[in-house]
């Protein structure tokens, strides 16, 4: 069991951690010219669906047209990141280098803000209890190693400087939602907080999860487990009034954040859509034998004249997705063995190595594969050790690593889908290596003589 640290620590990360992370990412964008997005396929790499929706907004056609042709209103993606791209288009022009640079700087800001969250998660779960310190002159060595690893490690910054997509935003929101959960539980603190301070934290908890839903709705699968983990100790003590007041406040804030999106969908799409509308289409694509467990390309054809795209336009997005969902479920029921075999493949892809076009340099490909699989292995081994030693917060981390990948095992998998878990993988990897003990060379002479 953990023991209390002899010296109090601060859970607030050093400011230099954020600034180094942010400036490093911006420098990579500037030096590497990653803001120069290829114009191929009508700027496909500029966020694709998110970029198309942003273009439609700026041109006055509303939140719609997520593909290469005009198709009307959409809920294909939740609105947070398309709105960010729309802001860049409004300020700097549609698909311009300046717009791409603006979005990448904002992404770099979100990615850098994860570093203080990583620091606080490690400090609360490990350093506050003196766990895995070994020999160190620092008060919070696990937090410092974890924070700096996130700040400067290439795998942690790649999505902010290369991808015009929501990974950095979603991961930032999710990481800070976990930090608020640790604060609400009082992990690492001597005194259990209550009253106004906790109500503020519960409100922030609801706000962050609402923004997570509007950025990457798949992460919501972890919300029930996080909420239950937070108030489980009080639930066991049957302190019902103290248990329900905070979650109710959090739920109200969550609903208020989501309400504009819900109202818009009812008015425009003529049905209630909680987060996004494309699950049926993605599930259908995952069942096609030609994809062999890993769907390549887009969910709909790029050419607007393709009959499949024309059917999507004619039926409307909601009806088309419902049709694809029905077809997918029929195909799964007809060949369950194939479905479970492909699900196992996607499980292995998620943790070991995701298929992608071959690299021109074999050694670079080998390094990429080793890095991806090594981080997964180190994080999972760190989690196993933390659970065995009953580290505070280990159960929360375990639930997240168990639940968050489930939609991707069933539907599709890409390396970027693991990114929201990588702050936890970073902390657990550092904990694993700081928990190793040097092998003793044998008894000292004085011990033998004694």
C-alpha positions in Angstrom: 0.0 0.0 0.0 1.2 3.6 -0.7 2.6 5.6 2.1 2.4 9.4 2.5 5.3 11.5 1.1 7.5 13.1 3.7 7.4 16.4 1.9 4.3 18.1 0.4 4.4 18.6 -3.3 2.6 21.0 -5.6 0.4 19.5 -8.3 0.9 22.5 -10.5 3.5 21.9 -13.3 6.4 24.3 -13.8 5.4 26.9 -16.4 8.5 26.2 -18.4 7.0 22.8 -19.2 4.2 24.3 -21.1 6.2 26.9 -22.9 8.9 24.5 -24.1 6.2 22.1 -25.3 4.3 24.9 -27.2 7.4 26.6 -28.7 8.9 23.3 -29.8 5.7 22.4 -31.7 5.4 25.8 -33.3 9.1 25.7 -34.3 8.5 22.3 -35.9 5.6 23.7 -37.9 7.7 26.7 -39.1 10.9 24.8 -39.8 9.3 21.8 -41.4 6.8 23.9 -43.4 4.0 21.5 -42.4 1.4 24.2 -42.9 1.9 23.8 -46.7 -0.9 21.4 -47.2 -1.1 19.5 -50.5 -3.9 20.7 -52.8 -4.5 17.2 -54.1 -8.1 16.0 -54.2 -9.4 19.4 -53.4 -7.2 19.8 -50.3 -8.2 16.4 -48.9 -5.5 16.6 -46.2 -6.9 19.9 -44.9 -9.2 18.1 -42.4 -11.2 16.5 -45.2 -14.8 16.3 -43.8 -14.1 19.0 -41.2 -12.5 21.2 -43.9 -15.4 20.7 -46.2 -17.9 21.6 -43.5 -15.8 24.7 -42.6 -15.8 25.7 -46.3 -19.6 25.4 -46.5 -20.0 27.5 -43.4 -17.7 30.3 -44.6 -19.4 30.3 -48.0 -22.8 30.7 -46.4 -24.2 27.2 -47.1 -24.5 26.3 -43.4 -23.1 23.3 -41.5 -23.2 20.7 -44.2 -21.6 19.3 -47.4 -18.9 17.2 -45.7 -17.7 15.6 -49.0 -16.6 16.7 -52.4 -20.2 17.4 -53.6 -23.2 19.4 -52.4 -25.2 17.1 -50.1 -27.0 19.4 -47.7 -27.0 19.6 -43.9 -24.9 17.2 -41.9 -24.1 15.9 -38.5 -21.3 13.7 -39.8 -18.9 15.3 -37.4 -19.5 17.1 -34.0 -19.0 20.8 -34.5 -16.1 21.9 -32.4 -13.2 21.3 -34.7 -15.0 22.2 -38.0 -15.8 25.5 -36.3 -12.2 26.1 -35.5 -11.2 25.5 -39.2 -14.1 27.8 -40.2 -12.6 30.5 -38.0 -9.2 30.1 -39.8 -10.9 30.2 -43.2 -12.8 33.4 -42.2 -9.6 35.1 -41.0 -7.1 33.9 -43.5 -8.9 32.5 -46.5 -10.2 29.1 -47.5 -7.5 26.4 -47.7 -4.6 28.9 -47.5 -1.3 28.3 -45.9 -2.0 31.0 -43.4 -5.2 29.3 -42.4 -3.3 26.0 -42.0 -0.6 27.7 -39.9 -3.3 29.2 -37.6 -4.9 25.9 -37.0 -1.6 24.1 -36.3 -0.6 26.8 -33.8 -3.9 26.3 -32.0 -3.4 22.5 -32.2 0.1 23.1 -30.7 -1.4 25.1 -27.9 -3.8 22.2 -27.1 -1.0 19.7 -27.3 1.2 21.7 -25.0 -1.6 22.2 -22.5 -1.6 18.4 -22.1 1.9 18.5 -20.5 0.7 20.2 -17.3 -2.2 17.7 -17.2 0.2 14.8 -17.5 2.3 16.3 -14.7 -0.7 16.6 -12.3 -1.9 13.1 -13.0 1.5 11.6 -12.2 2.0 13.9 -9.2 -1.4 13.0 -7.7 -1.3 9.3 -8.3 2.4 8.5 -7.7 4.5 11.4 -6.3 2.1 12.5 -3.6 2.4 9.0 -2.0 6.1 8.6 -2.6 5.6 5.8 -5.1 8.3 4.9 -7.6 10.6 7.6 -6.5 13.8 5.5 -6.1 16.6 7.9 -5.5 15.8 11.5 -6.6 16.4 15.0 -5.3 13.2 16.1 -6.9 9.9 16.2 -5.0 7.9 15.0 -8.0 10.2 12.9 -10.2 7.5 10.8 -11.9 5.5 13.9 -12.7 8.6 15.7 -14.0 9.7 12.8 -16.2 6.2 12.3 -17.5 5.6 16.0 -18.2 8.9 16.5 -20.0 8.5 13.3 -22.0 5.2 14.6 -23.3 6.7 18.0 -24.0 9.6 16.9 -26.2 8.9 13.3 -27.4 8.2 13.3 -31.2 5.3 10.8 -30.9 3.5 13.1 -28.6 3.7 16.2 -30.8 3.2 14.6 -34.3 -0.6 15.2 -34.5 -0.3 18.8 -33.6 2.2 19.6 -36.3 1.2 17.3 -39.1 -2.5 16.6 -38.9 -5.4 19.1 -39.4 -7.7 17.1 -37.3 -9.2 17.0 -33.8 -6.7 14.7 -32.0 -4.9 17.4 -30.0 -8.1 19.2 -29.0 -9.8 16.0 -27.9 -6.8 14.7 -26.0 -6.4 18.0 -24.2 -10.0 18.1 -23.1 -10.0 14.4 -22.1 -6.7 14.7 -20.1 -8.0 17.7 -18.2 -11.3 15.9 -17.5 -9.3 13.2 -15.9 -7.4 15.8 -13.8 -10.7 17.2 -12.6 -11.8 13.7 -11.7 -8.7 13.2 -9.6 -9.3 16.5 -7.9 -12.9 15.6 -7.1 -11.8 12.3 -5.7 -9.1 14.1 -3.7 -6.3 11.8 -5.0 -3.0 12.9 -3.5 -4.6 15.3 -1.0 -4.7 15.0 2.8 -8.0 16.7 3.3 -11.3 15.8 1.6 -12.7 18.9 0.1 -16.4 19.9 0.0 -18.7 22.8 -0.5 -18.2 25.6 -3.0 -14.8 24.4 -4.2 -16.2 21.0 -5.1 -19.3 22.4 -6.8 -17.0 24.4 -9.0 -15.1 21.3 -9.9 -18.2 19.4 -10.7 -19.4 22.2 -13.0 -16.0 22.2 -14.7 -16.2 18.4 -15.0 -19.6 18.7 -16.9 -18.2 21.5 -19.1 -15.1 19.5 -20.1 -17.1 16.3 -20.9 -19.6 18.4 -22.9 -16.7 19.8 -25.0 -15.3 16.3 -25.3 -18.6 15.1 -26.8 -18.5 18.0 -29.3 -15.0 17.1 -30.3 -14.7 13.3 -30.3 -17.9 11.6 -29.2 -16.3 8.2 -29.0 -14.6 9.2 -25.8 -17.9 9.5 -24.0 -17.8 5.7 -23.5 -15.5 6.4 -20.5 -17.7 9.0 -18.8 -19.9 6.6 -16.7 -16.8 4.8 -15.4 -15.1 8.1 -14.5 -18.1 9.5 -12.7 -18.7 6.3 -10.8 -15.0 6.2 -9.8 -15.2 9.7 -8.5 -18.1 9.3 -6.1 -17.7 5.6 -5.3 -16.2 6.1 -1.8 -19.1 8.4 -0.7 -21.6 6.0 -2.3 -20.2 3.2 -0.2 -20.7 5.3 2.9 -24.3 6.0 1.8 -23.7 9.8 1.9 -26.4 10.3 -0.7 -26.8 14.0 -0.4 -23.1 14.6 -0.9 -23.0 12.0 -3.7 -25.8 13.4 -5.9 -25.5 17.2 -5.6 -22.3 17.4 -7.5 -23.1 15.0 -10.3 -26.5 16.7 -10.8 -24.8 20.1 -11.2 -22.3 18.4 -13.6 -25.1 16.9 -15.6 -26.9 20.2 -15.9 -23.8 21.9 -17.3 -23.2 19.0 -19.7 -26.8 19.4 -21.1 -26.4 23.1 -21.4 -23.2 22.7 -23.4 -24.8 20.1 -25.7 -28.2 21.8 -26.1 -27.3 24.1 -29.1 -26.1 21.1 -31.0 -29.2 19.0 -30.2 -31.6 21.8 -31.1 -29.8 22.5 -34.3 -30.0 18.8 -35.3 -33.7 18.5 -34.5 -34.4 21.6 -36.6 -32.1 20.9 -39.5 -31.8 17.1 -39.6 -35.4 16.6 -38.4 -34.4 14.0 -35.8 -32.5 13.9 -32.5 -28.8 13.2 -33.0 -26.9 13.2 -29.8 -23.4 13.6 -31.1 -22.9 12.5 -34.8 -24.7 10.6 -37.5 -22.2 8.5 -39.3 -21.9 5.3 -37.1 -24.1 3.2 -39.5 -21.9 4.1 -42.5 -18.6 3.4 -40.7 -19.9 0.1 -39.3 -21.0 -0.9 -42.8 -17.6 -0.1 -44.2 -16.0 -2.2 -41.5 -17.9 -5.3 -42.6 -16.8 -5.2 -46.3 -14.6 -8.2 -47.0 -12.5 -6.0 -49.3 -11.3 -4.0 -46.4 -9.9 -7.0 -44.5 -10.4 -5.5 -41.0 -8.9 -2.1 -41.9 -11.0 0.2 -44.0 -8.8 2.2 -46.4 -9.9 5.4 -48.0 -13.1 7.4 -47.3 -16.5 6.3 -46.1 -18.1 7.8 -49.3 -16.5 8.1 -52.8 -14.6 11.3 -53.5 -16.2 11.7 -57.0 -19.6 13.4 -56.6 -20.9 11.6 -59.7 -20.5 8.2 -58.1 -23.8 6.3 -57.7 -23.2 5.6 -54.0 -22.7 9.3 -53.4 -25.8 10.2 -55.4 -27.8 7.7 -53.3 -26.4 9.4 -50.1 -27.6 12.8 -51.5 -31.0 11.5 -52.6 -31.8 9.7 -49.4 -30.4 12.2 -47.0 -27.7 11.6 -44.4 -30.0 10.2 -41.7 -31.8 7.7 -43.8 -28.6 6.7 -45.7 -26.8 6.0 -42.4 -29.8 4.0 -41.0 -29.8 1.9 -44.2 -26.1 1.2 -43.9 -26.5 0.3 -40.3 -29.2 -2.2 -41.1 -27.1 -3.7 -43.9 -24.1 -4.0 -41.6 -26.0 -5.7 -38.8 -27.4 -8.2 -41.3 -23.9 -9.0 -42.6 -22.6 -9.4 -39.1 -25.4 -11.8 -38.1 -24.8 -13.8 -41.3 -21.1 -14.3 -40.7 -20.3 -13.8 -37.0 -17.1 -15.7 -37.2 -15.7 -13.3 -39.8 -16.8 -10.3 -37.7 -15.1 -11.6 -34.5 -11.9 -12.5 -36.4 -11.7 -9.0 -37.9 -12.5 -7.5 -34.4 -9.5 -9.4 -33.0 -7.3 -8.0 -35.9 -8.4 -4.5 -35.0 -7.6 -5.1 -31.4 -4.1 -6.1 -32.3 -3.7 -3.2 -34.7 -4.7 -0.7 -32.0 -2.0 -1.8 -29.6 0.7 -3.3 -31.8 0.8 -1.6 -35.2 -1.8 0.0 -37.5 -1.4 -0.8 -41.2 -0.5 2.1 -43.4 1.2 2.7 -46.8 4.8 1.4 -46.7 7.6 3.8 -45.9 10.2 4.6 -48.5 12.9 4.0 -45.8 12.7 0.6 -44.2 14.6 1.7 -41.1 12.2 4.5 -40.6 9.3 2.0 -40.8 11.0 -0.3 -38.4 11.5 2.5 -35.9 7.9 3.6 -36.2 6.6 0.2 -35.6 8.9 -0.4 -32.6 8.0 2.9 -31.1 4.3 2.4 -31.4 4.4 -1.2 -30.0 6.9 -0.3 -27.3 4.8 2.5 -25.9 1.7 0.2 -25.7 3.7 -2.5 -24.0 5.3 -0.2 -21.5 2.0 1.5 -20.7 0.1 -1.8 -20.2 2.9 -3.2 -18.0 2.9 0.0 -16.0 -0.9 -0.3 -15.5 -0.6 -4.0 -14.4 2.1 -3.0 -11.8 0.0 0.0 -10.6 -3.1 -2.2 -10.2 -1.1 -4.9 -8.4 0.3 -2.3 -6.0 -3.1 -0.6 -5.6 -1.8 2.8 -6.7 -4.4 5.5 -6.2 -5.9 6.3 -9.6 -4.8 3.0 -11.2 -8.4 1.7 -11.4 -9.4 4.9 -13.2 -6.6 4.5 -15.7 -7.4 0.9 -16.2 -11.0 1.6 -17.0 -10.0 4.2 -19.6 -7.5 1.8 -21.3 -10.2 -0.9 -21.3 -13.2 1.2 -22.5 -12.0 3.8 -24.9 -10.7 1.5 -27.6 -13.9 -0.6 -27.7 -15.6 1.4 -30.6 -12.4 1.1 -32.6 -12.1 -2.7 -32.2 -15.6 -3.0 -33.7 -15.6 -0.3 -36.4 -12.2 0.8 -37.5 -8.8 1.6 -36.2 -6.1 4.2 -36.9 -2.9 5.2 -35.0 -4.5 8.6 -34.2 -7.3 6.9 -32.3 -4.9 5.9 -29.5 -3.8 9.5 -28.9 -6.3 10.4 -26.2 -4.9 7.4 -24.2 -1.3 8.5 -24.7 -1.1 10.9 -21.7 -2.0 7.9 -19.5 0.4 5.7 -21.4 3.2 8.2 -20.8 2.6 8.4 -17.1 2.4 4.6 -16.7 5.5 4.0 -18.8 7.5 6.4 -16.6 6.1 4.8 -13.5 7.1 1.3 -14.8 10.8 2.3 -15.4 11.0 4.3 -12.1 9.7 1.2 -10.3 12.6 -1.1 -11.4 15.1 -2.0 -8.8 18.8 -2.4 -9.4 20.0 -6.0 -9.0 22.1 -6.4 -5.8 25.6 -7.8 -6.3 25.4 -9.9 -3.1 26.0 -9.4 0.6 28.6 -6.8 1.7 31.8 -7.9 3.5 30.6 -6.3 6.7 27.4 -8.3 6.5 29.3 -11.6 5.8 31.7 -10.9 8.7 28.7 -10.2 11.0 
